Amino acid sequence: MSSDSTPTSGIALARTYWTRIVRPLLLTRWPHLDHAAGRVGQGSDVLGLDDEISRDHD
C-alpha cells in the first residue's frame, strides 16, 4: 500500500522496485550493458487485472 492507504497494483510495485533498486545496480556495475525488464507469469497482476481480492495470492 502507498502512504495514503490506496492499494498499489502489483505491476506498480514491480516497476518501482526496478526503477529504484535493480536498474541503478545494473548501471553501476555494467553502464554500457543493453538490458530490458519484464514481468512474467500467469496471474491477474501481470495482465493488469489485479483487484482488492486478487492481490492476496499468487
C-alpha positions in Angstrom: 0.0 0.0 0.0 1.1 3.5 -0.6 1.5 6.1 2.1 -2.1 7.4 1.6 -3.5 3.8 2.1 -4.5 3.5 -1.5 -3.8 -0.1 -2.7 -0.9 -0.3 -5.1 -1.0 -2.7 -8.0 1.5 -5.5 -8.4 2.8 -4.0 -11.6 3.3 -0.6 -10.0 5.3 -2.3 -7.2 7.4 -4.2 -9.7 8.1 -1.0 -11.7 9.1 0.9 -8.6 11.4 -1.9 -7.5 13.0 -2.0 -10.9 13.4 1.8 -11.1 14.8 2.3 -7.6 16.8 -0.8 -6.9 17.6 -3.0 -9.9 18.3 -0.5 -12.7 20.7 1.6 -10.6 22.6 -1.6 -9.6 22.9 -2.7 -13.3 24.0 0.7 -14.5 26.6 1.0 -11.7 28.1 -2.4 -12.5 27.6 -2.5 -16.3 27.0 1.0 -17.5 27.1 0.1 -21.2 25.0 -3.1 -21.0 21.8 -3.1 -23.0 19.1 -4.5 -20.9 15.3 -4.9 -20.6 12.9 -6.0 -17.9 9.5 -7.6 -18.0 7.0 -9.1 -15.6 6.4 -12.8 -16.3 3.7 -15.1 -15.1 0.1 -16.1 -15.4 -1.5 -14.0 -12.6 -4.0 -11.2 -12.9 -1.4 -8.7 -11.9 0.7 -9.5 -15.0 -2.3 -8.7 -17.1 -3.0 -5.6 -15.2 -6.3 -7.0 -13.9 -5.5 -7.3 -10.2 -8.1 -6.0 -7.7 -8.6 -6.0 -3.9 -9.2 -9.7 -3.8 -6.6 -11.0 -6.3 -3.7 -9.2 -4.6 -3.6 -11.7 -1.7 -2.4 -14.7 -3.7 0.0 -15.8 -6.4 
